[in-house]
Amino acid sequence: MHAKAVPYRSSSCRIGTHHECAQSSPSLAPVGVPVIYEACDCPCHPAADREAPKEATS
């Protein structure tokens, strides 16, 4: 059996120090930067903000 993946939450969300989370999925990932974004899955984001993160491709 595989362990169930735990949804990503930003550090601010996990410790409750944010007013509005800035770690939600960006609208566009930077081009040419080898970074994979994980959208923060905390309850402060409306469902519309929980789209799949964009992957940078060059």
N, C-alpha and C positions, 0 to 999 in steps of 0.2 A: 504494500500500500504506500502511496505517496502522501506526504503531509500536505494539508491544504495550505495554499499560499495566503499569507497575511497581507491585506491591502496596505499600500503605502500611505503613511501619514507624515506630514512634515514635522520637524522637531517642535515648531511653535504650536501646532495642533495637538501633538501628543502631550505637551505640558501645559496647554491652555493659556499661552501668553500672547495670543494674537487677537486683534479685533476683527480682522478680515484676512483670510489666508491668502498669501501671495504665492503659494506653492502649487496652485492648481495648474492644470495642463495649459501650456502656452498655446496661443492661437496658431503660431507657426514656429517650428523649430529653426534655429540658425542654420544656414547653409554652410557646408564645409567644415562643420565642427562635429567630431565623432562623439556625440552625446546622445544617450537614450533618456528621454523624460519619462518619469512615472507621475501620473496625476495623483494629487493628494485626494484621499478618499474619506476625508473627515466630514461630519454632518454640517459644517458651515458652508459647504458648497451646494447650490441648488442642483437638481438633477441635470439641468441643461449644461452645466459646467463639467459634467463627468464624461465627456466624449473621449474616445481613444486618443492617446497622445500621438503627435505627428513625429515621424522618424526622419531625421536629416539624411538626405541622399545627395551625392554630388555627381 
